Amino acid sequence: MLSYIWNTVLYQPLLNALAFLVSVVPGGDVGIAVILLTVLVKLILFPLSEKQIRNQAAMNILAPELEKIKKSGANKEEQAKLTFELYKKHKTNPFSGCLVIIPTLLVIIALYSVFIKELNFSSGLYSFVNAPAQVNMLFLGIIDLTKASIVLTLLAGVSQYFQAYFMPKPPAPSPSSLNSFQANFSKSMNTQMKYIFPFIVAFIAYKYLGVVALYLIANNIFTIGQQIYVNKTEKKVLEVEARVVKSS
Protein backbone atom coordinates (compact mmCIF):
# COMPACT_ATOMS: atom_id res chain seq x y z
CA MET A 1 0.00 0.00 0.00
CA LEU A 2 2.73 2.46 1.00
CA SER A 3 4.77 1.44 -2.03
CA TYR A 4 1.79 2.11 -4.28
CA ILE A 5 1.20 5.55 -2.74
CA TRP A 6 4.91 6.37 -3.03
CA ASN A 7 5.02 5.42 -6.72
CA THR A 8 1.71 7.05 -7.60
CA VAL A 9 2.02 10.32 -5.69
CA LEU A 10 5.76 11.06 -5.82
CA TYR A 11 8.03 8.80 -7.82
CA GLN A 12 6.16 8.44 -11.10
CA PRO A 13 5.03 12.08 -11.38
CA LEU A 14 8.62 13.29 -10.82
CA LEU A 15 10.02 10.70 -13.20
CA ASN A 16 7.57 11.67 -15.93
CA ALA A 17 8.08 15.39 -15.34
CA LEU A 18 11.84 14.94 -15.66
CA ALA A 19 11.43 12.82 -18.80
CA PHE A 20 9.23 15.49 -20.37
CA LEU A 21 11.64 18.29 -19.48
CA VAL A 22 14.66 16.38 -20.80
CA SER A 23 12.81 15.80 -24.06
CA VAL A 24 12.05 19.51 -24.57
CA VAL A 25 15.35 20.98 -23.32
CA PRO A 26 17.80 21.64 -26.17
CA GLY A 27 20.32 18.84 -26.46
CA GLY A 28 18.56 16.79 -23.80
CA ASP A 29 20.62 18.49 -21.08
CA VAL A 30 19.64 16.68 -17.87
CA GLY A 31 21.19 19.44 -15.74
CA ILE A 32 18.91 22.12 -17.16
CA ALA A 33 15.93 19.76 -16.83
CA VAL A 34 16.79 19.14 -13.15
CA ILE A 35 16.91 22.89 -12.49
CA LEU A 36 13.54 23.40 -14.19
CA LEU A 37 12.05 20.48 -12.25
CA THR A 38 13.41 21.91 -8.99
CA VAL A 39 11.80 25.29 -9.69
CA LEU A 40 8.51 23.56 -10.54
CA VAL A 41 8.53 21.55 -7.30
CA LYS A 42 9.45 24.62 -5.23
CA LEU A 43 6.60 26.60 -6.79
CA ILE A 44 4.17 23.84 -5.86
CA LEU A 45 5.49 23.81 -2.28
CA PHE A 46 5.70 27.61 -2.08
CA PRO A 47 2.51 28.13 -0.01
CA LEU A 48 3.87 25.80 2.68
CA SER A 49 7.33 27.38 2.60
CA GLU A 50 5.89 30.89 2.77
CA LYS A 51 3.82 29.92 5.81
CA GLN A 52 6.87 28.44 7.52
CA ILE A 53 9.01 31.54 6.98
CA ARG A 54 6.27 33.93 8.09
CA ASN A 55 5.48 31.73 11.08
CA GLN A 56 9.09 31.91 12.29
CA ALA A 57 9.05 35.69 12.01
CA ALA A 58 5.71 35.82 13.85
CA MET A 59 7.13 33.67 16.66
CA ASN A 60 9.87 36.26 17.14
CA ILE A 61 7.20 38.93 17.59
CA LEU A 62 5.25 36.84 20.10
CA ALA A 63 8.35 35.94 22.13
CA PRO A 64 7.86 38.75 24.73
CA GLU A 65 4.22 37.71 25.25
CA LEU A 66 5.24 34.08 25.71
CA GLU A 67 7.80 35.19 28.29
CA LYS A 68 5.06 37.08 30.18
CA ILE A 69 2.98 33.91 30.30
CA LYS A 70 5.91 31.97 31.75
CA LYS A 71 6.42 34.63 34.44
CA SER A 72 2.71 34.97 35.24
CA GLY A 73 2.88 32.42 38.06
CA ALA A 74 0.14 30.30 36.51
CA ASN A 75 0.38 26.53 36.67
CA LYS A 76 1.50 24.51 33.65
CA GLU A 77 -2.04 23.78 32.47
CA GLU A 78 -3.01 27.44 32.61
CA GLN A 79 0.21 28.46 30.84
CA ALA A 80 -0.50 25.93 28.09
CA LYS A 81 -4.03 27.30 27.72
CA LEU A 82 -2.84 30.92 27.54
CA THR A 83 -0.12 29.99 25.06
CA PHE A 84 -2.61 28.16 22.84
CA GLU A 85 -4.99 31.14 22.95
CA LEU A 86 -2.13 33.48 21.99
CA TYR A 87 -1.20 31.31 19.01
CA LYS A 88 -4.83 31.03 17.97
CA LYS A 89 -5.43 34.78 18.27
CA HIS A 90 -2.49 35.61 16.03
CA LYS A 91 -2.98 32.59 13.72
CA THR A 92 0.44 31.16 14.50
CA ASN A 93 1.44 27.51 14.78
CA PRO A 94 4.92 26.69 16.17
CA PHE A 95 4.78 23.25 14.55
CA SER A 96 3.85 24.36 11.05
CA GLY A 97 7.47 23.93 9.92
CA CYS A 98 6.85 20.19 9.74
CA LEU A 99 4.31 20.83 6.97
CA VAL A 100 7.09 21.88 4.62
CA ILE A 101 10.01 19.84 6.00
CA ILE A 102 8.28 16.47 5.59
CA PRO A 103 7.13 16.88 1.95
CA THR A 104 10.46 18.47 1.04
CA LEU A 105 12.36 15.47 2.42
CA LEU A 106 10.03 13.08 0.60
CA VAL A 107 10.59 14.96 -2.67
CA ILE A 108 14.38 14.84 -2.19
CA ILE A 109 14.24 11.08 -1.61
CA ALA A 110 11.94 10.59 -4.61
CA LEU A 111 14.16 12.73 -6.83
CA TYR A 112 17.22 10.81 -5.69
CA SER A 113 15.46 7.55 -6.59
CA VAL A 114 14.65 8.96 -10.02
CA PHE A 115 18.22 10.11 -10.62
CA ILE A 116 19.75 6.80 -9.50
CA LYS A 117 17.37 4.30 -11.05
CA GLU A 118 15.68 5.70 -14.08
CA LEU A 119 17.84 8.20 -15.90
CA ASN A 120 17.59 5.98 -18.96
CA PHE A 121 13.78 6.34 -18.72
CA SER A 122 13.32 2.71 -19.74
CA SER A 123 10.18 2.17 -17.65
CA GLY A 124 7.62 3.89 -15.46
CA LEU A 125 6.53 6.52 -17.98
CA TYR A 126 2.89 7.40 -18.56
CA SER A 127 1.39 6.41 -21.91
CA PHE A 128 1.29 10.05 -23.02
CA VAL A 129 4.92 10.77 -22.08
CA ASN A 130 7.60 9.69 -24.54
CA ALA A 131 11.11 8.70 -23.46
CA PRO A 132 13.61 11.45 -24.39
CA ALA A 133 15.37 10.81 -27.68
CA GLN A 134 18.59 12.20 -26.16
CA VAL A 135 19.77 12.11 -22.54
CA ASN A 136 22.83 14.32 -22.08
CA MET A 137 24.49 14.05 -18.66
CA LEU A 138 27.11 16.69 -19.50
CA PHE A 139 25.66 19.84 -17.88
CA LEU A 140 26.17 22.82 -20.20
CA GLY A 141 28.69 20.66 -22.02
CA ILE A 142 31.14 21.03 -19.10
CA ILE A 143 30.21 19.13 -15.91
CA ASP A 144 29.62 15.37 -15.93
CA LEU A 145 26.59 14.79 -13.71
CA THR A 146 27.30 11.07 -13.38
CA LYS A 147 30.37 11.80 -11.25
CA ALA A 148 31.24 13.80 -8.16
CA SER A 149 32.13 17.42 -8.93
CA ILE A 150 34.29 19.65 -6.75
CA VAL A 151 32.66 22.76 -8.25
CA LEU A 152 29.13 21.53 -7.53
CA THR A 153 30.20 20.35 -4.07
CA LEU A 154 31.51 23.80 -3.12
CA LEU A 155 28.45 25.54 -4.57
CA ALA A 156 26.15 23.19 -2.65
CA GLY A 157 27.88 23.99 0.65
CA VAL A 158 28.02 27.75 0.04
CA SER A 159 24.40 27.95 -1.09
CA GLN A 160 23.33 26.00 2.02
CA TYR A 161 25.18 28.50 4.22
CA PHE A 162 23.37 31.44 2.66
CA GLN A 163 20.04 29.65 2.92
CA ALA A 164 20.58 29.36 6.68
CA TYR A 165 21.82 32.96 6.80
CA PHE A 166 18.61 34.36 5.30
CA MET A 167 16.27 32.26 7.43
CA PRO A 168 14.38 34.27 10.08
CA LYS A 169 16.42 34.27 13.26
CA PRO A 170 14.96 32.59 16.37
CA PRO A 171 13.72 34.96 19.09
CA ALA A 172 16.41 36.22 21.43
CA PRO A 173 16.13 34.63 24.90
CA SER A 174 15.11 36.78 27.81
CA PRO A 175 17.74 37.62 30.48
CA SER A 176 16.12 35.12 32.86
CA SER A 177 16.43 32.25 30.37
CA LEU A 178 19.85 32.96 28.89
CA ASN A 179 21.32 29.78 30.37
CA SER A 180 18.21 27.64 30.10
CA PHE A 181 18.20 24.35 28.19
CA GLN A 182 15.79 25.77 25.61
CA ALA A 183 17.94 28.84 24.95
CA ASN A 184 21.13 26.79 24.71
CA PHE A 185 19.46 24.23 22.44
CA SER A 186 18.07 26.94 20.15
CA LYS A 187 21.46 28.64 19.94
CA SER A 188 23.16 25.31 19.23
CA MET A 189 20.71 24.40 16.49
CA ASN A 190 21.06 27.82 14.87
CA THR A 191 24.85 27.50 14.90
CA GLN A 192 24.74 23.99 13.45
CA MET A 193 22.35 25.00 10.67
CA LYS A 194 24.57 27.92 9.74
CA TYR A 195 28.07 26.48 10.10
CA ILE A 196 27.88 22.67 10.25
CA PHE A 197 24.98 21.71 8.00
CA PRO A 198 26.63 23.28 4.91
CA PHE A 199 29.51 20.80 5.34
CA ILE A 200 27.01 17.94 5.60
CA VAL A 201 25.30 19.10 2.41
CA ALA A 202 28.67 19.45 0.69
CA PHE A 203 29.57 15.91 1.77
CA ILE A 204 26.30 14.57 0.34
CA ALA A 205 26.89 16.52 -2.86
CA TYR A 206 30.37 15.02 -3.23
CA LYS A 207 29.42 11.51 -2.11
CA TYR A 208 26.66 11.00 -4.64
CA LEU A 209 26.05 11.87 -8.30
CA GLY A 210 26.63 15.37 -9.56
CA VAL A 211 22.98 15.49 -10.56
CA VAL A 212 22.02 15.29 -6.87
CA ALA A 213 24.44 18.13 -6.07
CA LEU A 214 22.90 20.22 -8.83
CA TYR A 215 19.45 19.64 -7.37
CA LEU A 216 20.66 20.76 -3.91
CA ILE A 217 22.18 23.93 -5.39
CA ALA A 218 19.06 24.80 -7.38
CA ASN A 219 16.88 24.09 -4.35
CA ASN A 220 19.01 26.29 -2.07
CA ILE A 221 19.18 29.21 -4.50
CA PHE A 222 15.43 29.16 -5.06
CA THR A 223 14.83 28.95 -1.30
CA ILE A 224 17.11 31.95 -0.69
CA GLY A 225 15.16 34.01 -3.23
CA GLN A 226 11.92 32.83 -1.70
CA GLN A 227 13.02 33.81 1.80
CA ILE A 228 14.09 37.28 0.66
CA TYR A 229 10.78 37.72 -1.16
CA VAL A 230 8.67 36.62 1.81
CA ASN A 231 10.69 38.73 4.24
CA LYS A 232 10.10 41.84 2.11
CA THR A 233 6.43 41.26 1.28
CA GLU A 234 5.51 40.24 4.81
CA LYS A 235 7.48 42.98 6.58
CA LYS A 236 4.57 45.43 6.72
CA VAL A 237 2.12 42.73 7.76
CA LEU A 238 4.39 41.65 10.60
CA GLU A 239 4.93 45.26 11.71
CA VAL A 240 1.16 45.66 12.05
CA GLU A 241 1.01 42.33 13.90
CA ALA A 242 3.73 43.53 16.29
CA ARG A 243 1.74 46.68 17.10
CA VAL A 244 -1.35 44.57 17.76
CA VAL A 245 0.58 42.31 20.11
CA LYS A 246 2.06 45.23 22.05
CA SER A 247 -1.32 46.95 22.38
CA SER A 248 -3.17 43.79 23.48
Buried (B, 14 or more C-beta within 10 A) or exposed (E): EEEEEBBEEBBBBBBBBBBBBBBEBEEBBBBBBBBBBBBBBBEEBBEBBBBBBBBBBBBBBBBBBBBEBBEEEEEEEEBEEBBEEBBEEBEBBEEBBEBBEEBBEEBBEBBBBBBEEBBEBEEBBEEEBEEBEEBBBBBEEEBBBEEBBEEBBBBBBBBBBBBBEBBBEBBEBBEEBEEEEEBEEBBEEBEEBBEEBBEEBBEBBBEBBBBBBBBBBBBBBBBBEBBEEBBEEBEEEBEEBBEEBEEE
